[in-house]
Amino acid sequence: MKIILKSLGYSFLFILIVACSQKPTTEKLEGISELKLTEIKRLPKEQLSVFDLIPLETTSENLMGLDLRIRTSSEYFFVFDEAIQDCVHQFEKDGRYLGRRAIVGEGPNTLLRLNDFYVSEDGNLEVLNSLGDQAEVFQVGVDNSIRSIFKVDYIPSSFTKLATGDYLLYGGYNLPFVSHRLIRTDSTGLVQEKYLENNYSNKMLPMTERNFFEGNSHLKIIETFNKQGYQFGGSELKPEVTMDFGRYSIPAKFWEMDLLEGGFELIEENGFANLDGYFESEDLTLLSVHIQKPEGIFKNLLFVDKNSGEKRILETSLSGDYLFHYPFGVEENHILFLSYQSVLKKEFGENLSQDLLAKIPDQEYDYPVLMKVKISSFK
């Protein structure tokens, strides 16, 4: 089960996902030890330094929150607001707004629904429309023209495209419609292989989550209620890491209860943790752990220096210190975070360099800012 509090200091939204009676299956780990959150040293936020800011141009036409799915190409940023799901916003790498892509609507060159998107290097988008008991993948051209690629009798909430031209689709725990939580299809939608057998049997509520993350050499995959993170290469899915959430692990009793008849109260009382991000470059790995406690929403950002093997955790909170609460990628030895102009001004005041302050002037609307951040030391 995943409960997320979305906030920009203005509004709060709880999204409830999953009611189940059986613990999800995981794969046997071979040679991979658990990462125990309580045993990893903490990283003071003072050891993080902001070295670049990219403000995203904002008007009344593209107001967004903080629950953003951000993907990049060599030339552009593409931003999908998971709370609204009405389009993909396209920006230049310097933050200039180029307009809406993959628009949800009823007119020509629009989509009935938008669940997820994939960015091709040629600037075309591929998007997922999951509706009823079937899903369809479309190509959206640079002129917003729409062409169907394939349909599949599966109900996914997210997808990605592989270098081979095949596709991975993630369907979650929605029995009886989803017998396996992950499938691979060819470019025509013909199912080639199934992974992660679904053994859930109770009720399910709709889910919105990001499952696929581009790694340095392999695709990374995570899912709600699974403490393991996977890598996918060729046609093989392998467990790569497993988390020990300690006191915030889902209690065994939860799997015996119906969500609306005691299950929700149980995890609300105890709190729980969940993987919600898995980012990797050649030098750095970042695992984002969402923690919901009775007193609020927190994150443990687990950084691994791949050269030294050193590990550190940065703790953040939505109720207080959330400057570094929303990572969305790593590049080489630095981390990419999403924040907002108002948050940066409140946190740093005049302590930013004049060059960085000049990039985030006060405007009519508060606006998202992408931060490039370095860790000065793992010691």
C-alpha positions as CSV (number, residue, x, y, z in Angstrom):
1,M,0.0,0.0,0.0
2,K,1.2,3.5,-0.8
3,I,-0.1,6.7,0.7
4,I,1.4,9.8,-0.6
5,L,1.0,13.3,0.7
6,K,1.5,15.8,-2.0
7,S,2.1,19.4,-0.9
8,L,3.5,22.7,-2.1
9,G,2.6,24.4,1.1
10,Y,-0.8,25.1,-0.4
11,S,-2.8,21.9,-0.6
12,F,-2.7,18.3,0.6
13,L,-3.9,15.2,-1.3
14,F,-3.9,11.6,0.0
15,I,-3.7,8.9,-2.7
16,L,-4.7,5.5,-1.5
17,I,-3.5,2.5,-3.3
18,V,-4.1,-1.3,-2.8
19,A,-6.0,-3.5,-0.5
20,C,-4.6,-7.0,-0.3
21,S,-4.5,-10.1,1.8
22,Q,-1.3,-11.8,0.7
23,K,2.3,-10.7,0.9
24,P,3.8,-9.9,-2.5
25,T,6.2,-12.4,-3.9
26,T,9.9,-11.3,-4.2
27,E,12.8,-12.9,-5.8
28,K,15.7,-14.7,-4.1
29,L,18.7,-12.4,-3.8
30,E,22.0,-13.9,-4.8
31,G,25.1,-12.3,-3.3
32,I,23.2,-9.1,-2.4
33,S,23.0,-8.1,1.2
34,E,20.2,-5.9,2.6
35,L,20.7,-2.2,3.1
36,K,19.6,-1.4,6.7
37,L,18.5,2.2,7.0
38,T,19.3,2.4,10.7
39,E,22.9,1.3,10.2
40,I,23.9,3.9,7.6
41,K,25.5,7.2,8.7
42,R,23.5,10.4,8.2
43,L,24.5,13.1,5.8
44,P,24.2,16.7,7.0
45,K,22.5,18.8,4.4
46,E,25.4,21.3,4.8
47,Q,27.5,18.9,2.8
48,L,25.2,19.4,-0.2
49,S,26.0,22.4,-2.4
50,V,23.9,23.9,-5.2
51,F,26.0,24.8,-8.2
52,D,23.3,25.4,-10.8
53,L,19.7,26.3,-11.0
54,I,17.3,25.9,-14.0
55,P,14.0,27.8,-13.5
56,L,11.1,26.4,-15.5
57,E,9.3,29.2,-17.3
58,T,5.8,29.3,-15.8
59,T,2.6,31.0,-16.9
60,S,-1.1,30.5,-16.2
61,E,-1.1,27.8,-18.9
62,N,1.4,25.4,-17.2
63,L,1.0,25.7,-13.4
64,M,2.2,22.5,-11.8
65,G,2.7,21.0,-8.3
66,L,5.6,19.0,-6.9
67,D,4.5,15.5,-7.9
68,L,6.2,15.7,-11.3
69,R,7.6,12.9,-13.5
70,I,10.6,14.5,-15.3
71,R,12.4,12.9,-18.2
72,T,15.1,14.4,-20.4
73,S,16.6,14.1,-23.9
74,S,19.8,15.6,-25.1
75,E,18.0,18.9,-25.8
76,Y,14.9,19.1,-23.6
77,F,13.1,18.5,-20.3
78,F,9.7,16.8,-20.4
79,V,7.5,17.2,-17.4
80,F,4.3,15.3,-16.5
81,D,2.2,16.3,-13.5
82,E,1.0,13.1,-12.0
83,A,-1.8,14.8,-10.1
84,I,-3.3,16.4,-13.2
85,Q,-2.3,14.0,-16.0
86,D,-3.5,16.4,-18.7
87,C,-0.3,16.6,-20.9
88,V,3.4,16.6,-21.1
89,H,5.1,20.0,-20.8
90,Q,8.2,20.5,-22.9
91,F,11.1,22.8,-21.9
92,E,14.4,23.8,-23.4
93,K,17.4,22.8,-21.3
94,D,17.7,26.4,-20.1
95,G,14.1,26.2,-18.8
96,R,12.3,28.1,-21.6
97,Y,8.7,26.8,-22.1
98,L,8.0,25.3,-25.5
99,G,4.4,24.2,-25.0
100,R,2.2,21.1,-24.3
101,R,2.7,17.7,-25.8
102,A,0.5,14.6,-25.7
103,I,-2.6,16.6,-24.7
104,V,-5.6,15.0,-23.1
105,G,-8.9,16.1,-24.6
106,E,-11.7,15.4,-27.1
107,G,-10.5,17.2,-30.2
108,P,-8.1,16.3,-33.0
109,N,-4.6,15.1,-32.0
110,T,-5.6,14.6,-28.4
111,L,-5.7,11.5,-26.1
112,L,-8.5,10.2,-24.0
113,R,-6.1,9.4,-21.2
114,L,-2.4,9.8,-20.3
115,N,-0.8,7.3,-17.9
116,D,2.9,7.5,-18.7
117,F,5.3,8.7,-21.4
118,Y,8.7,7.8,-23.0
119,V,11.1,10.2,-24.7
120,S,12.8,9.2,-28.0
121,E,16.0,10.9,-29.0
122,D,14.4,12.2,-32.2
123,G,12.0,14.3,-30.1
124,N,8.9,12.1,-30.6
125,L,7.1,10.9,-27.5
126,E,5.5,7.5,-26.9
127,V,2.6,7.6,-24.5
128,L,0.5,5.0,-22.6
129,N,-3.3,5.1,-22.6
130,S,-4.7,2.5,-20.3
131,L,-8.5,2.3,-20.4
132,G,-10.9,-0.4,-19.5
133,D,-9.4,-3.9,-19.9
134,Q,-6.9,-2.8,-22.7
135,A,-4.0,-0.4,-23.2
136,E,-2.7,1.4,-26.2
137,V,0.7,2.9,-26.9
138,F,0.8,6.0,-29.2
139,Q,3.5,8.0,-30.9
140,V,3.1,11.7,-30.5
141,G,5.1,13.7,-33.1
142,V,6.8,17.0,-32.6
143,D,3.7,18.6,-34.2
144,N,1.5,16.7,-31.7
145,S,0.1,14.4,-34.4
146,I,-0.9,11.0,-32.9
147,R,-0.3,7.5,-34.3
148,S,-1.3,4.2,-32.7
149,I,1.7,1.9,-32.3
150,F,-0.1,-1.1,-30.7
151,K,-2.8,-2.3,-28.4
152,V,-2.4,-5.0,-25.8
153,D,-4.9,-6.9,-23.5
154,Y,-3.3,-5.8,-20.3
155,I,-3.9,-3.0,-17.8
156,P,-0.6,-1.2,-17.1
157,S,-0.1,2.0,-15.1
158,S,3.4,2.6,-16.5
159,F,5.7,1.5,-19.4
160,T,9.1,2.0,-21.0
161,K,10.7,1.1,-24.3
162,L,13.9,-1.0,-24.5
163,A,16.8,-0.5,-26.8
164,T,15.8,-3.7,-28.6
165,G,12.5,-2.1,-29.6
166,D,10.5,-4.2,-27.1
167,Y,8.4,-2.7,-24.4
168,L,8.0,-3.3,-20.6
169,L,4.6,-2.7,-19.1
170,Y,3.9,-2.6,-15.4
171,G,0.4,-3.6,-14.2
172,G,0.6,-3.8,-10.4
173,Y,-1.5,-6.1,-8.2
174,N,-4.9,-5.8,-10.0
175,L,-6.3,-9.4,-10.1
176,P,-8.0,-10.9,-12.0
177,F,-7.0,-8.6,-14.8
178,V,-3.2,-8.8,-14.2
179,S,-1.8,-12.3,-13.7
180,H,1.8,-10.9,-13.8
181,R,2.9,-7.5,-12.5
182,L,5.4,-7.0,-15.3
183,I,5.3,-8.1,-19.0
184,R,7.5,-7.6,-22.0
185,T,6.0,-7.2,-25.5
186,D,7.4,-6.8,-29.0
187,S,6.9,-3.7,-31.1
188,T,3.4,-4.9,-32.2
189,G,2.2,-5.6,-28.6
190,L,2.6,-9.4,-28.7
191,V,3.6,-10.6,-25.2
192,Q,7.0,-12.1,-25.2
193,E,7.6,-12.8,-21.5
194,K,5.9,-12.3,-18.1
195,Y,7.6,-11.5,-14.8
196,L,6.6,-11.1,-11.1
197,E,3.6,-13.4,-10.8
198,N,0.7,-11.6,-9.1
199,N,-0.6,-13.5,-6.1
200,Y,-2.9,-10.8,-4.7
201,S,-6.6,-11.5,-4.5
202,N,-8.4,-8.7,-2.7
203,K,-9.6,-5.3,-3.7
204,M,-7.5,-2.7,-5.5
205,L,-7.7,1.0,-6.0
206,P,-6.1,2.9,-8.9
207,M,-2.3,3.4,-8.7
208,T,-0.1,6.1,-10.1
209,E,3.7,5.6,-9.6
210,R,6.9,5.6,-11.5
211,N,8.3,2.1,-11.9
212,F,11.1,2.5,-14.5
213,F,14.4,4.4,-14.1
214,E,17.3,4.5,-16.5
215,G,20.5,3.2,-14.9
216,N,24.1,3.5,-16.0
217,S,24.1,0.1,-17.7
218,H,20.7,-1.5,-16.9
219,L,17.2,-0.4,-16.5
220,K,16.1,-0.1,-12.8
221,I,12.6,-1.2,-11.7
222,I,10.8,-0.7,-8.4
223,E,7.2,-1.2,-7.3
224,T,4.9,-0.4,-4.4
225,F,5.1,-2.8,-1.4
226,N,8.2,-4.5,-2.6
227,K,11.4,-3.8,-0.7
228,Q,13.5,-5.1,-3.6
229,G,14.9,-3.0,-6.5
230,Y,15.5,-4.8,-9.8
231,Q,17.7,-4.4,-12.8
232,F,16.5,-5.5,-16.3
233,G,19.0,-6.4,-19.0
234,G,18.4,-8.4,-22.2
235,S,15.3,-10.2,-21.4
236,E,16.2,-11.0,-17.8
237,L,14.8,-9.4,-14.5
238,K,17.2,-9.7,-11.6
239,P,16.9,-8.5,-8.0
240,E,19.7,-6.0,-7.4
241,V,19.1,-4.5,-3.9
242,T,16.8,-5.1,-1.0
243,M,16.0,-2.7,1.8
244,D,15.5,-3.3,5.5
245,F,13.1,-0.6,6.6
246,G,13.3,-1.6,10.3
247,R,10.3,-0.5,12.3
248,Y,8.7,0.9,9.2
249,S,8.5,-2.4,7.4
250,I,4.9,-3.5,6.6
251,P,3.8,-5.7,9.5
252,A,2.9,-9.3,8.7
253,K,-0.6,-8.8,10.2
254,F,-1.4,-6.2,7.5
255,W,-1.4,-8.9,4.8
256,E,-4.2,-10.7,6.7
257,M,-6.5,-7.7,6.9
258,D,-8.7,-5.8,4.5
259,L,-7.5,-2.3,3.9
260,L,-10.8,-0.7,4.8
261,E,-11.4,-3.0,7.8
262,G,-8.4,-2.3,9.9
263,G,-5.5,-2.4,7.4
264,F,-5.3,1.3,6.9
265,E,-5.6,2.1,10.6
266,L,-2.7,-0.4,11.3
267,I,-0.2,1.1,9.0
268,E,-1.3,4.7,9.8
269,E,-0.6,4.0,13.4
270,N,2.8,2.3,12.9
271,G,4.0,4.2,9.8
272,F,5.6,2.5,6.8
273,A,8.4,2.9,4.2
274,N,8.5,2.3,0.5
275,L,11.0,2.7,-2.4
276,D,9.9,5.6,-4.7
277,G,13.1,6.3,-6.7
278,Y,16.1,4.5,-8.0
279,F,18.7,6.6,-9.8
280,E,22.2,5.8,-11.0
281,S,25.2,7.2,-12.9
282,E,28.6,5.8,-13.3
283,D,29.7,7.4,-10.0
284,L,26.7,7.5,-7.9
285,T,23.5,5.6,-6.9
286,L,20.5,7.2,-5.2
287,L,17.7,5.2,-3.6
288,S,14.8,7.4,-2.5
289,V,12.8,5.9,0.4
290,H,9.3,7.4,1.2
291,I,8.4,7.1,4.9
292,Q,5.0,7.9,6.2
293,K,4.8,8.3,10.0
294,P,1.9,9.3,12.2
295,E,3.5,12.7,12.5
296,G,4.1,13.3,8.8
297,I,5.8,12.5,5.5
298,F,9.6,12.0,5.4
299,K,12.2,10.7,3.1
300,N,15.5,8.9,3.5
301,L,17.7,9.6,0.5
302,L,20.4,6.9,0.4
303,F,23.5,7.8,-1.6
304,V,26.1,5.3,-2.5
305,D,29.5,6.5,-3.8
306,K,30.3,3.7,-6.3
307,N,34.0,4.4,-6.3
308,S,34.5,4.1,-2.6
309,G,31.5,2.1,-1.6
310,E,30.6,4.7,1.1
311,K,26.9,5.1,1.9
312,R,25.1,8.1,3.5
313,I,21.5,9.0,4.2
314,L,20.0,12.5,3.9
315,E,16.8,12.9,5.9
316,T,14.1,15.3,4.6
317,S,10.5,16.2,5.7
318,L,7.5,17.7,4.0
319,S,6.5,19.5,7.2
320,G,9.8,21.3,7.5
321,D,13.0,20.8,5.6
322,Y,12.0,19.7,2.1
323,L,14.5,21.6,0.0
324,F,16.0,18.3,-1.1
325,H,12.9,16.2,-0.8
326,Y,12.3,15.6,-4.6
327,P,15.2,14.1,-6.4
328,F,14.6,13.2,-10.1
329,G,18.0,12.0,-11.4
330,V,21.7,11.7,-11.1
331,E,24.3,12.8,-13.7
332,E,28.0,11.8,-13.2
333,N,28.7,12.8,-9.6
334,H,25.8,15.3,-9.0
335,I,22.2,15.0,-8.1
336,L,19.2,16.6,-9.8
337,F,16.4,17.9,-7.5
338,L,13.1,19.6,-8.1
339,S,12.2,22.6,-5.9
340,Y,10.3,25.9,-6.1
341,Q,11.5,29.5,-6.2
342,S,9.8,30.3,-2.9
343,V,11.4,27.3,-1.2
344,L,14.9,28.3,-2.4
345,K,14.4,31.9,-1.4
346,K,13.2,30.9,2.1
347,E,16.1,28.4,2.5
348,F,19.0,30.4,1.3
349,G,17.9,34.0,1.5
350,E,20.8,36.0,0.1
351,N,23.3,33.2,0.7
352,L,23.3,32.0,-2.9
353,S,25.8,33.5,-5.3
354,Q,24.7,36.5,-7.3
355,D,24.7,34.5,-10.5
356,L,22.3,31.9,-9.0
357,L,20.1,34.5,-7.3
358,A,19.7,36.2,-10.7
359,K,18.2,33.1,-12.1
360,I,15.3,33.0,-9.7
361,P,13.7,36.4,-9.6
362,D,10.3,37.0,-8.0
363,Q,7.5,36.6,-10.7
364,E,3.7,36.6,-10.8
365,Y,3.6,32.9,-10.1
366,D,5.8,30.7,-7.9
367,Y,7.6,28.4,-10.3
368,P,9.5,25.0,-10.3
369,V,13.3,25.2,-10.3
370,L,15.6,22.3,-11.2
371,M,18.7,22.2,-8.9
372,K,22.0,20.6,-9.7
373,V,23.6,19.6,-6.4
374,K,27.0,18.1,-5.3
375,I,27.9,16.2,-2.2
376,S,31.1,17.8,-0.9
377,S,32.1,14.8,1.1
378,F,30.9,11.3,2.2
379,K,32.9,11.6,5.5
